[in-house]
């Protein structure tokens, strides 16, 4: 029923906008682009068909509606963001196949301890560490989920308790929140970089993103962990079983193998190049693809191409690329600027200073999570509008898109359906749907406060504003 209603609304909106008389301030191509944007928006919102199919369909629709030629319509698929995502998936495949990710997880958990607070603190630490090496919050959750479920079983048995909810909420919430601070950790971050580059010609580096995004993301991640320990304070658990399980898993992995060492060397080298890229003149995408290719070299690397084929998500690639193509069309036809002007007039945003305006946008974007499934689809909707708002308000697009990217990619935890990691953890039965708003609302308020402080004081100190 939901999908049928969504399809009807999408088609009706599309046809109405196409058949309307010319709209003041909007070109012929711009009006068609607006119709396409609204059509895609409702398809995303109601999940009428798979988001990747919707994003792929943007290409022929741009051409058929005479909005762009085929070369421009495919621009998103040749973007640096697309290849950064592909390279990151290959690095993640090596971490998973070599079992290096499992070894790091078990070592951290054993080193930190096996009380519930220490276990969940360890999960948070693993999430932070893996965010540098694995480019998808979904992939990181999928890697850690079986380990967490086994730990829950060993500690609490078959009965559902707050112990299991504590671990599951820590897994998905800290996984998402730390993603805001690391360029390669989630799809929306490279998408934001591409939008900023197209608008300003500036390519945000891995180190710049880290400098601006990691401190607030780290603070909020620790806050989430503390909040979960308070709200989901667990009953007494059988800690001895957990210690035995972790030791058994480490023993089964044996001594560190040659392939793990090779993967570790390449991963560490890639991260170092990301950090030093500005000084060496090497961008993040080049570094990522170089590391991915080294991992596929005979004897030097560890992967075969068939391993990569299985793990490169076309779903993610298409959503990112199609969205960038639509955003570019909205910018070139003036649609994004027209929408921004309309928003400015309706809400009288011109009365606010740039600082207050950016803070308002942060709050609006964060609480709009309630209506969206998937961060990439949300980014595809908001980035073009925010680019237009930057143009109309005569501020650097970096200052509207970057904070929005932090909120979209880092804090989709208001509802259990907001993102795949939430759904995976909810599907275990250890948490309930209403557990997410309990944490998500408080985290959203705290995150808005932290980023407001960044806008007012921290980012000007780092020369972002």
C-alpha positions as CSV (number, residue, x, y, z in Angstrom):
1,X,0.0,0.0,0.0
2,X,2.8,2.4,1.0
3,X,4.7,1.8,-2.3
4,X,1.5,2.1,-4.4
5,X,0.6,5.4,-2.8
6,X,4.2,6.6,-3.2
7,X,4.2,5.8,-6.9
8,X,0.9,7.6,-7.4
9,X,2.2,10.7,-5.6
10,X,5.5,10.6,-7.5
11,X,3.9,10.4,-10.9
12,X,1.2,13.0,-10.1
13,X,3.8,15.5,-8.8
14,X,6.0,14.9,-11.8
15,X,3.2,15.5,-14.4
16,X,1.8,18.5,-12.6
17,X,5.1,20.3,-12.6
18,X,5.8,19.4,-16.2
19,X,2.4,20.7,-17.3
20,X,2.4,23.9,-15.3
21,X,2.8,27.2,-17.1
22,X,6.4,28.6,-17.0
23,X,7.4,29.3,-13.4
24,X,8.9,32.7,-12.7
25,X,12.6,32.7,-12.3
26,X,13.0,29.1,-13.6
27,X,14.1,28.1,-17.0
28,X,12.4,25.5,-19.2
29,X,15.2,23.0,-18.4
30,X,15.0,24.1,-14.7
31,X,11.3,23.3,-14.5
32,X,11.8,19.9,-16.0
33,X,14.7,19.3,-13.6
34,X,12.5,20.4,-10.6
35,X,9.8,17.9,-11.8
36,X,12.5,15.1,-11.9
37,X,13.8,16.0,-8.5
38,X,10.4,15.9,-6.9
39,X,9.6,12.6,-8.7
40,X,12.9,11.1,-7.4
41,X,12.3,12.5,-3.9
42,X,9.0,10.7,-3.5
43,X,10.3,7.5,-5.0
44,X,13.1,7.6,-2.4
45,X,10.8,8.6,0.5
46,X,8.3,5.9,-0.1
47,X,10.9,3.3,-1.2
48,X,8.8,2.5,-4.3
49,X,11.7,0.6,-5.9
50,X,15.2,-0.1,-4.9
51,X,17.2,3.2,-4.3
52,X,20.0,2.0,-6.6
53,X,17.5,1.5,-9.5
54,X,16.0,5.0,-8.9
55,X,19.5,6.5,-9.0
56,X,20.5,4.7,-12.1
57,X,17.2,5.8,-13.8
58,X,18.2,9.4,-13.3
59,X,20.7,9.1,-16.2
60,X,18.2,8.3,-19.0
61,X,15.6,10.6,-17.5
62,X,18.0,13.6,-17.6
63,X,18.6,12.9,-21.3
64,X,15.0,12.1,-22.3
65,X,13.7,15.3,-20.6
66,X,16.4,17.3,-22.5
67,X,17.9,18.5,-19.2
68,X,21.4,17.2,-20.0
69,X,23.2,15.3,-22.7
70,X,24.4,11.8,-22.0
71,X,28.0,12.9,-21.1
72,X,26.7,15.4,-18.4
73,X,24.1,12.8,-17.2
74,X,26.9,10.3,-16.6
75,X,29.2,12.8,-14.8
76,X,28.4,11.4,-11.4
77,X,29.6,7.9,-12.5
78,X,33.0,9.3,-13.4
79,X,33.4,11.4,-10.2
80,X,36.3,10.9,-7.8
81,X,33.7,10.0,-5.1
82,X,32.6,6.9,-7.1
83,X,36.1,5.6,-7.4
84,X,37.0,6.4,-3.8
85,X,34.0,4.2,-2.7
86,X,35.1,1.4,-5.1
87,X,38.7,1.5,-3.7
88,X,37.5,1.6,-0.1
89,X,35.3,-1.5,-0.7
90,X,38.4,-3.4,-1.9
91,X,40.4,-2.4,1.2
92,X,37.5,-3.6,3.3
93,X,37.4,-6.9,1.5
94,X,41.0,-7.5,2.4
95,X,40.3,-6.8,6.0
96,X,37.5,-9.2,6.1
97,X,38.9,-12.1,4.0
98,X,42.3,-12.1,5.9
99,X,40.5,-12.1,9.3
100,X,42.6,-9.1,10.3
101,X,39.4,-7.3,11.3
102,X,38.3,-10.2,13.6
103,X,41.7,-10.4,15.2
104,X,41.8,-6.7,16.0
105,X,38.3,-6.9,17.5
106,X,39.0,-9.8,19.7
107,X,42.4,-8.4,20.8
108,X,40.8,-5.1,21.8
109,X,38.0,-6.8,23.7
110,X,40.3,-9.1,25.6
111,X,42.7,-6.3,26.4
112,X,40.0,-3.9,27.7
113,X,38.1,-6.4,29.7
114,X,34.8,-8.3,29.8
115,X,32.5,-6.3,32.2
116,X,29.6,-4.9,30.2
117,X,31.0,-1.4,30.3
118,X,34.4,-2.6,29.1
119,X,32.9,-4.8,26.4
120,X,30.8,-2.0,25.0
121,X,33.7,0.4,25.4
122,X,35.7,-2.1,23.4
123,X,33.0,-2.2,20.7
124,X,33.1,1.6,20.5
125,X,36.9,1.5,20.1
126,X,36.7,-1.2,17.4
127,X,34.1,1.0,15.5
128,X,36.4,4.0,15.7
129,X,39.4,2.0,14.5
130,X,37.6,0.2,11.7
131,X,36.1,3.4,10.4
132,X,39.5,4.3,9.1
133,X,39.8,1.0,7.1
134,X,36.3,0.0,6.2
135,X,34.3,2.5,4.1
136,X,30.7,1.4,5.0
137,X,28.9,1.5,8.3
138,X,26.8,-1.4,7.0
139,X,30.0,-3.5,6.3
140,X,31.4,-2.7,9.7
141,X,28.2,-3.7,11.4
142,X,27.9,-6.9,9.4
143,X,31.5,-7.8,10.4
144,X,30.9,-7.2,14.1
145,X,27.3,-8.4,14.4
146,X,28.1,-12.2,14.6
147,X,30.8,-11.5,17.2
148,X,28.5,-9.3,19.3
149,X,25.6,-11.9,19.1
150,X,28.0,-14.6,20.3
151,X,29.2,-12.5,23.2
152,X,25.6,-11.8,24.2
153,X,24.8,-15.5,24.1
154,X,27.8,-16.3,26.3
155,X,27.1,-13.6,28.8
156,X,23.3,-13.5,29.2
157,X,22.2,-16.8,27.7
158,X,19.0,-17.1,25.6
159,X,16.9,-14.7,27.6
160,X,16.5,-11.2,26.3
161,X,17.8,-8.6,28.7
162,X,19.2,-5.0,28.7
163,X,22.6,-6.6,28.3
164,X,21.8,-7.5,24.7
165,X,20.1,-4.1,24.0
166,X,23.2,-2.3,25.4
167,X,25.6,-4.1,23.1
168,X,23.4,-3.8,20.0
169,X,22.7,-0.1,20.5
170,X,26.4,0.6,21.1
171,X,27.3,-1.3,18.0
172,X,25.0,0.6,15.6
173,X,25.0,4.0,17.2
174,X,28.7,4.5,17.7
175,X,29.3,3.0,14.3
176,X,27.2,5.7,12.7
177,X,28.4,8.6,14.8
178,X,32.1,8.2,14.3
179,X,31.5,8.1,10.5
180,X,30.9,11.8,10.6
181,X,34.6,12.4,11.3
182,X,36.4,10.3,8.8
183,X,36.1,11.0,5.0
184,X,36.2,7.4,3.8
185,X,33.9,5.9,6.5
186,X,30.5,6.3,4.9
187,X,29.1,7.1,1.4
188,X,27.7,10.6,2.2
189,X,31.2,12.0,3.0
190,X,32.7,11.5,-0.5
191,X,29.4,12.7,-2.0
192,X,29.7,15.9,0.0
193,X,33.3,16.4,-1.2
194,X,32.2,16.0,-4.8
195,X,29.4,18.6,-4.4
196,X,31.9,21.0,-2.8
197,X,34.4,20.5,-5.5
198,X,31.9,21.1,-8.3
199,X,30.7,24.3,-6.6
200,X,34.0,25.8,-5.5
201,X,36.8,23.9,-7.2
202,X,38.2,23.0,-3.8
203,X,38.9,19.3,-3.1
204,X,38.5,18.6,0.7
205,X,41.3,16.3,1.7
206,X,41.2,13.4,4.1
207,X,43.2,15.4,6.7
208,X,40.9,18.5,6.4
209,X,37.8,16.4,6.8
210,X,39.4,14.8,9.9
211,X,40.5,18.1,11.3
212,X,37.0,19.6,11.0
213,X,34.9,16.5,11.6
214,X,36.6,14.1,13.9
215,X,36.8,16.1,17.2
216,X,33.0,16.7,17.4
217,X,32.2,13.1,16.1
218,X,34.5,11.6,18.7
219,X,32.9,13.7,21.5
220,X,29.4,12.7,20.4
221,X,30.5,9.0,20.1
222,X,31.7,8.9,23.7
223,X,28.5,10.7,24.8
224,X,26.4,8.0,23.0
225,X,28.4,5.2,24.8
226,X,27.8,6.9,28.2
227,X,24.1,7.5,27.5
228,X,23.6,3.9,26.5
229,X,25.2,2.7,29.7
230,X,22.7,4.8,31.7
231,X,19.5,4.1,29.7
232,X,20.3,0.4,29.1
233,X,22.1,-0.4,32.4
234,X,22.4,-4.2,32.2
235,X,21.7,-6.9,34.8
236,X,24.6,-9.0,36.2
237,X,26.1,-11.0,33.4
238,X,28.3,-14.2,33.3
239,X,31.6,-12.5,32.6
240,X,33.7,-15.7,32.7
241,X,31.9,-17.2,29.7
242,X,32.8,-14.1,27.7
243,X,36.4,-14.3,28.5
244,X,36.6,-18.0,27.5
245,X,34.8,-17.3,24.2
246,X,37.1,-14.4,23.2
247,X,40.2,-16.5,24.1
248,X,38.9,-19.4,22.1
249,X,38.3,-17.3,19.1
250,X,41.8,-15.8,19.3
251,X,43.3,-19.3,19.7
252,X,41.4,-20.5,16.6
253,X,42.9,-17.6,14.6
254,X,46.4,-18.8,15.5
255,X,49.5,-16.8,15.0
256,X,49.2,-13.7,12.7
257,X,49.5,-15.0,9.1
258,X,51.6,-13.5,6.3
259,X,48.4,-12.3,4.5
260,X,47.2,-10.4,7.6
261,X,50.6,-8.7,7.8
262,X,50.5,-7.7,4.2
263,X,46.9,-6.3,4.5
264,X,47.9,-4.5,7.7
265,X,50.9,-2.9,6.0
266,X,48.9,-1.7,3.0
267,X,46.0,-0.4,5.1
268,X,48.4,1.5,7.4
269,X,50.3,2.9,4.4
270,X,47.0,4.0,2.8
271,X,45.8,5.8,6.0
272,X,49.2,7.5,6.3
273,X,49.0,8.7,2.7
274,X,45.5,10.0,3.4
275,X,46.8,12.0,6.3
276,X,49.9,13.3,4.5
277,X,48.2,13.7,1.1
278,X,48.0,17.5,1.3
279,X,51.8,17.8,1.8
280,X,52.6,15.2,-0.9
281,X,50.1,16.4,-3.4
282,X,48.2,13.1,-3.5
283,X,44.4,13.2,-3.3
284,X,42.4,10.7,-1.3
285,X,41.0,8.9,-4.3
286,X,44.4,8.3,-5.9
287,X,45.7,6.9,-2.5
288,X,42.7,4.6,-2.1
289,X,42.9,3.2,-5.6
290,X,46.6,2.7,-5.3
291,X,46.2,0.7,-2.0
292,X,43.4,-1.3,-3.6
293,X,45.5,-2.2,-6.6
294,X,48.5,-3.2,-4.5
295,X,46.2,-5.6,-2.6
296,X,45.4,-7.3,-5.9
297,X,49.0,-7.8,-7.1
298,X,50.2,-11.4,-7.2
299,X,52.5,-12.3,-4.2
300,X,52.6,-8.7,-3.0
301,X,48.9,-8.4,-2.3
302,X,46.3,-10.9,-1.1
303,X,43.1,-10.5,-3.1
304,X,41.9,-12.0,-6.4
305,X,39.6,-9.9,-8.5
306,X,36.7,-12.2,-7.9
307,X,36.9,-11.4,-4.2
308,X,36.5,-7.7,-5.0
309,X,33.6,-8.3,-7.4
310,X,31.6,-10.0,-4.6
311,X,32.1,-7.1,-2.2
312,X,31.9,-3.9,-4.3
313,X,28.3,-2.8,-3.7
314,X,26.8,-1.6,-6.9
315,X,23.9,-0.4,-4.8
316,X,26.1,2.1,-3.0
317,X,28.0,3.1,-6.2
318,X,24.7,3.8,-8.2
319,X,23.1,5.7,-5.4
320,X,26.1,7.9,-5.0
321,X,26.7,8.4,-8.7
322,X,23.1,9.0,-9.8
323,X,22.6,11.5,-7.0
324,X,25.7,13.5,-8.0
325,X,24.5,13.6,-11.6
326,X,21.1,14.9,-10.5
327,X,22.8,17.5,-8.2
328,X,25.0,18.7,-11.1
329,X,21.9,19.1,-13.3
330,X,20.0,21.0,-10.6
331,X,23.0,23.3,-10.3
332,X,23.6,23.9,-14.0
333,X,19.9,24.6,-14.7
334,X,19.4,26.9,-11.8
335,X,16.9,24.7,-10.1
336,X,18.8,24.4,-6.8
337,X,19.2,28.2,-6.7
338,X,15.5,28.7,-7.4
339,X,14.5,26.3,-4.7
340,X,16.8,28.0,-2.2
341,X,15.4,31.4,-3.1
342,X,11.9,30.1,-2.5
343,X,12.9,28.6,0.9
344,X,14.6,31.9,1.8
345,X,11.4,33.9,1.0
346,X,9.0,31.5,2.7
347,X,10.9,31.3,6.0
348,X,12.5,34.7,5.8
349,X,16.0,33.3,6.3
350,X,17.7,36.5,5.0
351,X,17.2,38.0,8.5
352,X,19.7,35.6,10.0
353,X,23.5,36.0,10.1
354,X,25.5,33.2,8.3
355,X,26.3,31.6,11.7
356,X,22.7,31.4,12.8
357,X,21.6,30.2,9.3
358,X,24.1,27.4,9.4
359,X,23.0,26.3,12.9
360,X,19.4,26.3,11.8
361,X,20.3,24.2,8.7
362,X,22.1,21.7,11.0
363,X,19.0,21.3,13.2
364,X,16.6,21.0,10.3
365,X,18.7,18.4,8.5
366,X,19.3,16.3,11.6
367,X,15.6,16.0,12.5
368,X,14.6,15.3,8.9
369,X,16.1,11.8,9.5
370,X,12.7,10.8,10.7
371,X,11.4,10.7,7.2
372,X,14.3,9.0,5.4
373,X,15.6,5.4,4.9
374,X,19.3,5.5,4.0
375,X,21.8,8.3,4.3
376,X,22.7,8.4,0.7
377,X,19.1,9.0,-0.5
378,X,18.8,11.8,2.1
379,X,22.1,13.4,0.9
380,X,20.8,13.2,-2.7
381,X,17.8,15.3,-1.7
382,X,19.5,17.8,0.6
383,X,22.9,18.6,-1.0
384,X,21.5,20.3,-4.1
385,X,19.2,22.5,-2.0
386,X,22.0,23.4,0.4
387,X,24.2,24.3,-2.5
388,X,21.5,26.7,-3.7
389,X,21.1,28.2,-0.2
390,X,24.8,28.9,-0.1
391,X,24.5,30.7,-3.5
392,X,21.5,32.8,-2.5
393,X,23.0,33.7,1.0
394,X,26.4,34.4,-0.6
395,X,28.3,32.1,1.7
396,X,30.8,29.4,0.9
397,X,29.0,26.1,-0.1
398,X,31.5,24.3,2.1
399,X,29.7,25.9,5.1
400,X,26.3,24.4,4.2
401,X,27.2,21.1,2.7
402,X,29.9,20.0,5.1
403,X,27.9,20.4,8.3
404,X,24.9,18.7,6.7
405,X,27.1,15.8,5.6
406,X,28.3,15.4,9.2
407,X,24.6,15.2,10.4
408,X,23.4,13.0,7.6
409,X,26.2,10.4,7.7
410,X,26.8,10.5,11.4
411,X,23.5,10.5,13.3
412,X,20.8,8.5,11.5
413,X,19.7,7.0,14.7
414,X,16.3,8.6,15.4
415,X,14.4,5.6,14.0
416,X,15.3,2.0,13.5
417,X,14.6,2.2,9.8
418,X,16.9,5.2,9.2
419,X,19.9,3.2,8.0
420,X,20.9,-0.5,7.4
421,X,23.1,-0.9,10.6
422,X,20.0,0.1,12.7
423,X,17.9,-2.4,10.8
424,X,20.5,-5.2,11.2
425,X,20.7,-4.7,15.0
426,X,16.9,-4.3,15.3
427,X,16.4,-7.6,13.4
428,X,18.3,-9.5,16.1
429,X,15.4,-9.0,18.5
430,X,17.7,-7.7,21.1
431,X,16.3,-4.1,20.7
432,X,12.9,-2.7,20.1
433,X,11.7,0.0,17.7
434,X,11.1,2.5,20.5
435,X,14.7,2.0,21.8
436,X,16.0,4.1,19.0
437,X,14.1,7.3,19.7
438,X,15.1,7.0,23.4
439,X,18.7,7.3,22.4
440,X,18.3,9.1,19.1
441,X,16.4,12.2,20.3
442,X,18.9,13.0,23.1
443,X,21.8,12.3,20.8
444,X,20.3,14.6,18.1
445,X,19.9,17.5,20.6
446,X,23.4,17.0,21.9
447,X,24.9,16.7,18.4
448,X,23.1,20.0,17.3
449,X,24.6,21.7,20.4
450,X,28.1,20.4,19.7
451,X,28.0,21.4,16.0
452,X,26.6,24.8,16.9
453,X,29.7,25.3,19.1
454,X,31.8,24.2,16.2
455,X,30.2,26.8,13.9
456,X,30.6,29.6,16.5
457,X,34.1,28.8,17.8
458,X,35.9,25.7,16.7
459,X,35.6,25.9,12.9
460,X,36.6,29.6,12.8
461,X,39.7,28.6,14.8
462,X,40.6,26.0,12.2
463,X,40.0,28.5,9.4
464,X,37.0,26.7,8.0
465,X,34.8,29.8,8.4
